[in-house]
Amino acid sequence: MSVIRVIGVGAGGHAKVLMDILRQDGRYEIIGLVDPRLVGQSIAGVAVMGGDEQLEHFRTQGVTAAFIGIGGVGDNTLRRRVYEQVRAAGFAVVNAVHPRAIVAPSVHLDSGIAIMAGAILNPDTHLGANVIVNTGAIVDHDCHIGAHTHISPGAVLSGGVRTGVSAHIGVGATVRQGIVVGDGAVVGAGAVVVRDVSPGAVVVGVPARPLRDVAKA
């Protein structure tokens, strides 16, 4: 089996998790990290070798694969921008799927997917590019998760849920079957969503309602 040389773009806690997954996969050699904030440091035994200028250097060295080591807590804008920058630079963005995740054979994965330990993805679910399904999250059958969305640890999406692009489902949140969560919407930690969420809205509570309404109460 040939080894795929890969770089990480972003070097925070999310990068540590992805490096652990890729090492367990066994097909990847992580040769360096790119993060202008942490140049010269070592993260989980891998050197941070520079900022964005290093992308061209790695390409000239024949490296064609990367992972996005940037998470997202309520705002996936940076993660999306970096993903698009890396793709534009000519890199394939690899999928990192933990060996202790359960992914049904009929699940469709686009590029740059991160699926953490204990996550469950049931049949005929579709994940768009650059999606995170974090530790212990459940995405049931026939869900459609828009690109650059983050499903946080312990969140549960029932069957047929749809999210737009760059949505965020908070830690331990529950989304009822058939619900639509719009582009850029944020579902707060522990919320229980029983109605569709408008694009850009922030909803919290049980049952979930717009944050502005909660603040007025």
N, C-alpha and C positions, 0 to 999 in steps of 0.2 A: 504494500500500500504506500503510495507516494505521500509525502508530507507537504502540507500547504503552508507556506510562509505567510504570516498575517501580522498586521500592525493594529494597534488600538488607538483610536482618536478620542481623547478624553481619558483622564487617569484618576477619577474619584472612586468612591465606594462601588458604584455600578460596574466600573471596569474590573475591580477585584472579583466580583461575582462572575462576570463573563469569562475572565481568564481561568477561573476554577472550572467552569463548564467546558471550555475549549480544551483544557488540559485533560479532563476526564474523557473527552471524546477521542483523543489520541491521534487525530488526523492533522493537528495544527502545531506549528512552531511559532510562538509569539516572539517576534524579534525586536520589538520596541514599541514605545508609546509616544504619542504626540499630544502635548498639552502645554501651552505657553506659561501657565501659572506655576508649573511644577518642574521646570527644566532642571536637569541634574539630579533629580531625586530618583529613587527606585521604589516601585510599587509592586508588591507581591513578587519581588525578585526580578522585575523587568524595568529597564532604564527608561526614563522620560528623556527623549533625545532632542527635543526642540518643540517649536511651534508649528504653525501651518506650513511654513516654508519647507519642512521636512517631508511633506507629501511628495513633492517632485523628486526629492533625493531618493526616497524609497522606490518610486516608480523607475528611476534610472537604474536601480539595483535589481530590477526584475520582480519586485513585490507587486502583486496585483489584487490582494485580498486585504480587507480591513474589517474591524468591528467598531461599533459606536459605543464608547465607554462612558456615555453621558446619560444619566437617568432623567427623570422629570417629576417634580412634585407640584402638581397643579398647573404647570406651564411647560408645554412641550416644544416651545418655539425654538430654543437653542438646539435641542436634539434634532428637530426637523432640519434646521439650517445646516447643521454639521453633516447630517446624512446626505443632503442634497449636494453639499460641497464635495464630499468624498466621492460620490457617484460621478460628479462632473469632472473630477480629477482622474477618472478612469479606473477606479477600484471597484471590484465586486464586494458587496457588503454581506458577510457570511451570517448564517443563522446559528445561534447558540441554543441548543435544546438540552436541558439537563437529563442525564440518563434515568433519573427517578421522577421525571414528569411522565404523564400518561397522555399520549396524543393519538387519537383515532386515525387509522390509515386514510380516511376520507377527508381529513382536515387539510385545507389549502394554506400553505405558508408562502408569502411573498418574500422579499429579501430583507436582511437586517433584523430578523425576528429574534427576540430573546425570551425564552421560556424557562422559568426557574424551577428549582426542586419542588416536588409535591403539587405542581400545577396539573389540572385535568382539563383537556380539551376534547369535547365529544363530537360525534360524527357530523360531517357536512358544515362545519364551521369554517369561516374564511378570515384569515388575518392579513390585513394590508401591510405594506412595507413599514419597517422600523417600529413595529408594535412590541411592547413589553407585556408579557403575562407573568406577573411576579409570583413570589413564593406562595404556594398553597392556594392560588386563585383557581376558581372553577368557571369555565366558559362552556355552557351546555350546548346541545345540538342546534345546528342551523343558525348560529350567531354570525353576524358580519361585523368585524371590527375594523374601523377605518384606519388608514395609515397614520403613523406617529402617535397612536393612542397608547396610554399606559393604564393597564389593569393592575391595581396595587395589591400587595400581599393580603390574602384572605378574602378578597372580593368574590362575590358570586353573581354571575350573569345567567339567568334562566334561559330556556330555549327561545330562539328567535329574536334575541336582542340585537339591535343594530346601533352602532356608534358612528358618528361622523369622523372627520379627520381631526387629529390632535385633541381628542377628548381625554379626560382623566377621570378614572373611577377610583375613589379613595380607599384607603385601608379598611377592610371589613365591610364595605358597602354591599348592599343587595339590590339587584335590579330585576324586577318582575318580568315574566315572560312577555315577549312581543313589544317591549318598550323601545322607543327610539331616543337616543341621546345625541343631541346635535353637535355640529362642528364646534370644537373649542370649548365645549361645556365641561364643567367640573362638578362631579358628584362627591360631596364631602365624606370624610371617614365615618363609617358606621351608619350612613344614611340608608333608608329603605325607599327605593324609587318605585312608585306605583302609577305614575303618569309620565308621558313623554317630556323630555327636557329640551328646551329651546336652544338653538345655537348660541354659544357664548354665555349661557346662564350658569350660575353657581347655585346648587341646591344642597340643602343640609337637613338633617333631622329625620324623625320617624312619625308619619310619612314625610318624605323629602318635599321641601317647598323652597322657593327662591330665597336666597339669603337676605335680600332687601326686605322681604315680607317678615322674616324672622326678626330682623333688626327693629321693625316697626312695632312688633307685638309687645 
